[in-house]
Amino acid sequence: MDVSTLLTPLTFFIYLLLGWHFCQIRLVEHTTARKIPEHLLLIAVYVLHGTAVLLPFIDQPQLHFGAAESLSLTAWLSLNIYLLGKLHWKLDGLEPPLFAFIVCFILLSIILPTGHAINYVQNNLSRSHFLLAMLAQGLVVNAAAVAILMRFSDKNLHQNSKKILAHTLPPLLTLEKLLFSCVAIGFALLTAALITGSILSEQTSGSFFSFSHKTIFALASWVIFGTLLIGRINYGWRGRFAANWALTGFCLLFLGYIGTRIALEAFINKG
């Protein structure tokens, strides 16, 4: 049993504890924030989960990666986005949906089988390309989650909803800034992944471009996010329109990798 297998259930328990804590102080208001235990738990789960996610890329001679590992990586990136976002914006109220999202993804990563062995040549370039691609994918998933929260917040704002979550989420403008931060970093990582992938393809097959469904959908997603960022800078795209573009880019990348892999590993391999 490897370190990742041992650490994942522990991180799941800590995330549950943090989720319960933040629901109590943000939604129910039955208790006050306890900053020191809260910060200690956040630091502990950040380090433990980060070790579980990143250690295989460094330690294992043969990488195994699939839907379970992808979901765990995406959950860890969610925590990164939250912690870095708190340095710039007031994100109080984001925690209940954030930790619900993380807990669901960690639970799925425990339930799903271990990923398949990566069968191409293992070297620094191939591992860098793979890690960049998975980080980009995780950022795109998180951008989609923020876009959904934006749509939810915008809808309930116009309908004067009395739902508790609608009134406890950060302001729509803050969510929008968080969305574009995720999109910008995800776009940069996706660009780097496409470049390293082209170099790797040229080294292994003699061609800079592979006409696989993953590559085509990744390029389509790259165009969508690039257009969104240009539209933001030049035309001030924002709000619901920007959220819809982000969700479109996510769907394209999902079709290229995540959906196919989950179907293969969770259903077809068990058939």
C-alpha positions as CSV (number, residue, x, y, z in Angstrom):
1,M,0.0,0.0,0.0
2,D,1.5,3.4,-1.1
3,V,1.6,6.6,0.8
4,S,-1.2,8.1,-1.4
5,T,-3.6,5.3,-0.5
6,L,-2.9,5.8,3.2
7,L,-3.2,9.6,3.2
8,T,-6.4,10.0,1.1
9,P,-8.8,8.7,3.8
10,L,-7.2,10.9,6.3
11,T,-7.6,14.0,4.1
12,F,-11.2,13.0,3.5
13,F,-11.9,13.0,7.2
14,I,-10.2,16.5,7.7
15,Y,-12.1,17.9,4.8
16,L,-15.4,16.6,6.3
17,L,-14.4,18.2,9.6
18,L,-13.6,21.6,7.9
19,G,-16.8,21.4,5.9
20,W,-18.9,20.8,9.0
21,H,-17.1,23.7,10.8
22,F,-17.6,26.2,8.0
23,C,-21.3,25.2,7.6
24,Q,-21.8,25.9,11.3
25,I,-20.2,29.4,11.1
26,R,-21.3,30.5,7.6
27,L,-24.8,28.9,7.2
28,V,-26.2,28.0,10.6
29,E,-24.2,30.6,12.6
30,H,-24.3,28.3,15.7
31,T,-20.7,28.9,16.5
32,T,-18.0,31.6,16.0
33,A,-14.9,31.1,13.9
34,R,-11.9,29.6,15.8
35,K,-9.0,30.9,13.7
36,I,-6.1,28.9,15.2
37,P,-7.6,25.4,14.9
38,E,-9.1,26.3,11.5
39,H,-5.8,27.5,10.1
40,L,-3.9,24.5,11.6
41,L,-6.4,22.1,9.9
42,L,-6.2,23.9,6.6
43,I,-2.4,23.7,6.7
44,A,-2.4,20.1,7.7
45,V,-4.8,19.0,5.0
46,Y,-3.0,21.1,2.4
47,V,0.3,19.4,3.1
48,L,-1.1,15.9,3.5
49,H,-3.3,16.1,0.4
50,G,-0.5,17.8,-1.6
51,T,1.9,14.9,-0.6
52,A,-0.7,12.3,-1.7
53,V,-1.3,14.0,-5.1
54,L,2.3,15.0,-6.1
55,L,4.5,12.3,-4.5
56,P,3.7,9.7,-7.3
57,F,5.0,12.1,-9.9
58,I,8.3,12.2,-8.1
59,D,8.6,8.9,-6.4
60,Q,7.0,6.2,-8.6
61,P,9.1,4.8,-11.6
62,Q,5.8,3.9,-13.3
63,L,3.0,6.4,-13.2
64,H,-0.6,5.2,-12.7
65,F,-3.2,7.9,-13.4
66,G,-6.9,7.9,-14.2
67,A,-10.2,9.3,-13.1
68,A,-9.5,8.7,-9.3
69,E,-6.2,10.5,-9.3
70,S,-7.6,13.3,-11.5
71,L,-10.5,14.0,-9.1
72,S,-8.1,14.1,-6.2
73,L,-5.8,16.5,-7.9
74,T,-8.7,18.7,-8.9
75,A,-9.9,18.8,-5.2
76,W,-6.4,19.8,-4.0
77,L,-6.3,22.6,-6.6
78,S,-9.6,23.8,-5.3
79,L,-8.0,24.2,-1.9
80,N,-5.1,26.0,-3.5
81,I,-7.4,28.4,-5.3
82,Y,-9.2,29.2,-2.1
83,L,-6.1,29.8,0.0
84,L,-4.5,32.0,-2.7
85,G,-7.7,33.8,-3.3
86,K,-8.0,34.7,0.4
87,L,-4.8,36.6,0.1
88,H,-6.4,39.0,-2.4
89,W,-10.2,39.0,-1.8
90,K,-12.7,38.4,1.0
91,L,-14.0,34.8,0.3
92,D,-16.1,34.3,3.4
93,G,-19.1,32.3,2.5
94,L,-17.4,30.3,-0.3
95,E,-16.4,27.5,2.1
96,P,-19.6,25.5,2.3
97,P,-19.9,24.8,-1.4
98,L,-16.1,24.6,-1.7
99,F,-15.7,21.8,0.9
100,A,-18.9,20.0,-0.4
101,F,-17.2,20.0,-3.8
102,I,-13.9,18.8,-2.4
103,V,-15.5,16.1,-0.2
104,C,-17.5,14.7,-3.2
105,F,-14.4,14.6,-5.4
106,I,-12.3,12.9,-2.7
107,L,-15.0,10.3,-2.0
108,L,-15.2,9.5,-5.7
109,S,-11.5,9.2,-5.9
110,I,-11.6,6.6,-3.1
111,I,-14.5,4.7,-4.7
112,L,-13.1,4.6,-8.2
113,P,-10.3,2.1,-9.1
114,T,-6.7,3.1,-9.3
115,G,-5.8,4.6,-12.7
116,H,-4.2,2.8,-15.6
117,A,-0.4,2.6,-16.0
118,I,1.0,5.4,-18.3
119,N,2.5,3.4,-21.1
120,Y,4.6,6.0,-22.9
121,V,8.3,6.6,-22.2
122,Q,8.8,8.0,-18.7
123,N,11.3,10.9,-18.7
124,N,11.4,14.5,-17.4
125,L,9.7,15.9,-20.5
126,S,6.8,13.4,-20.6
127,R,6.2,13.8,-16.8
128,S,6.3,17.5,-17.1
129,H,3.8,17.4,-20.0
130,F,1.5,15.1,-18.1
131,L,1.6,17.1,-14.9
132,L,1.0,20.4,-16.8
133,A,-2.0,18.8,-18.6
134,M,-3.5,17.5,-15.4
135,L,-3.0,20.8,-13.6
136,A,-4.6,22.7,-16.5
137,Q,-7.5,20.2,-16.5
138,G,-8.0,20.7,-12.7
139,L,-8.0,24.5,-13.1
140,V,-10.6,24.3,-15.8
141,V,-12.8,22.2,-13.6
142,N,-12.5,24.7,-10.8
143,A,-13.2,27.6,-13.2
144,A,-16.4,25.7,-14.2
145,A,-17.4,25.3,-10.6
146,V,-16.9,29.1,-10.0
147,A,-18.9,29.8,-13.1
148,I,-21.8,27.7,-11.8
149,L,-21.7,29.6,-8.5
150,M,-21.8,32.8,-10.5
151,R,-24.8,31.7,-12.4
152,F,-26.5,30.6,-9.2
153,S,-25.7,33.9,-7.4
154,D,-26.8,36.0,-10.4
155,K,-30.1,34.2,-10.8
156,N,-30.9,34.4,-7.1
157,L,-29.9,38.1,-7.0
158,H,-32.4,39.0,-9.7
159,Q,-35.1,36.8,-8.1
160,N,-34.5,38.2,-4.6
161,S,-34.1,34.6,-3.4
162,K,-34.3,33.8,0.3
163,K,-32.0,30.8,0.0
164,I,-29.3,30.9,2.7
165,L,-26.4,30.1,0.3
166,A,-27.5,32.9,-2.1
167,H,-27.0,35.4,0.7
168,T,-23.8,34.0,2.2
169,L,-21.7,33.6,-1.0
170,P,-19.0,36.2,-1.7
171,P,-20.2,39.1,-3.9
172,L,-20.7,38.4,-7.6
173,L,-17.8,40.7,-8.6
174,T,-15.5,38.7,-6.3
175,L,-16.6,35.4,-7.9
176,E,-16.0,36.9,-11.3
177,K,-12.4,37.9,-10.3
178,L,-11.9,34.3,-9.0
179,L,-13.2,32.9,-12.3
180,F,-10.9,34.9,-14.5
181,S,-7.9,34.0,-12.2
182,C,-8.7,30.3,-12.7
183,V,-9.2,30.8,-16.4
184,A,-5.9,32.8,-16.9
185,I,-3.8,30.3,-14.9
186,G,-5.6,27.3,-16.6
187,F,-5.0,28.8,-20.0
188,A,-1.3,29.3,-19.3
189,L,-0.9,25.7,-18.1
190,L,-2.9,24.4,-21.0
191,T,-0.6,26.4,-23.4
192,A,2.5,24.9,-21.7
193,A,0.9,21.4,-21.9
194,L,0.2,21.7,-25.6
195,I,3.7,23.0,-26.3
196,T,5.4,20.2,-24.3
197,G,3.0,17.7,-25.9
198,S,4.0,18.8,-29.4
199,I,7.7,18.4,-28.5
200,L,7.0,15.0,-27.0
201,S,5.0,13.9,-30.1
202,E,7.8,15.0,-32.4
203,Q,10.3,13.0,-30.4
204,T,8.2,9.9,-30.3
205,S,6.4,9.9,-33.7
206,G,8.2,12.5,-35.8
207,S,5.1,14.7,-36.0
208,F,4.4,17.9,-33.9
209,F,0.6,17.3,-34.0
210,S,-1.4,14.2,-33.2
211,F,-5.0,14.0,-34.5
212,S,-6.3,12.3,-31.4
213,H,-9.7,13.3,-29.9
214,K,-7.9,14.5,-26.7
215,T,-5.6,16.9,-28.7
216,I,-8.5,18.3,-30.8
217,F,-10.7,18.9,-27.8
218,A,-7.8,20.4,-25.9
219,L,-7.1,22.8,-28.7
220,A,-10.8,23.7,-29.0
221,S,-10.9,24.4,-25.2
222,W,-7.7,26.5,-25.5
223,V,-9.3,28.6,-28.3
224,I,-12.4,29.2,-26.1
225,F,-10.4,30.3,-23.0
226,G,-8.1,32.4,-25.1
227,T,-11.1,34.1,-26.7
228,L,-12.6,34.7,-23.3
229,L,-9.5,36.3,-21.9
230,I,-9.2,38.6,-25.0
231,G,-12.9,39.4,-24.7
232,R,-12.4,40.3,-21.1
233,I,-9.5,42.7,-21.8
234,N,-10.8,44.3,-25.0
235,Y,-14.5,44.2,-24.6
236,G,-15.1,43.9,-20.9
237,W,-16.8,40.5,-21.0
238,R,-18.2,39.6,-17.6
239,G,-21.0,38.1,-15.6
240,R,-23.3,35.5,-17.1
241,F,-21.8,35.8,-20.5
242,A,-18.2,35.1,-19.2
243,A,-19.5,32.2,-17.1
244,N,-21.2,30.6,-20.1
245,W,-17.9,30.8,-22.1
246,A,-16.0,29.2,-19.2
247,L,-18.6,26.4,-19.0
248,T,-18.3,25.8,-22.8
249,G,-14.5,25.5,-22.5
250,F,-14.9,23.1,-19.6
251,C,-17.3,20.9,-21.6
252,L,-14.9,20.6,-24.5
253,L,-12.0,19.6,-22.2
254,F,-14.3,17.2,-20.3
255,L,-15.2,15.5,-23.6
256,G,-11.6,15.2,-24.5
257,Y,-10.4,13.4,-21.4
258,I,-12.4,13.3,-18.2
259,G,-15.6,11.9,-19.5
260,T,-13.9,9.2,-21.6
261,R,-11.7,8.1,-18.8
262,I,-14.4,7.9,-16.2
263,A,-16.6,5.9,-18.6
264,L,-13.8,3.5,-19.3
265,E,-12.6,3.0,-15.7
266,A,-15.9,3.0,-13.9
267,F,-18.2,1.2,-16.3
268,I,-16.5,-0.5,-19.2
269,N,-13.6,-2.1,-17.2
270,K,-16.2,-3.5,-14.8
271,G,-18.4,-4.9,-17.5
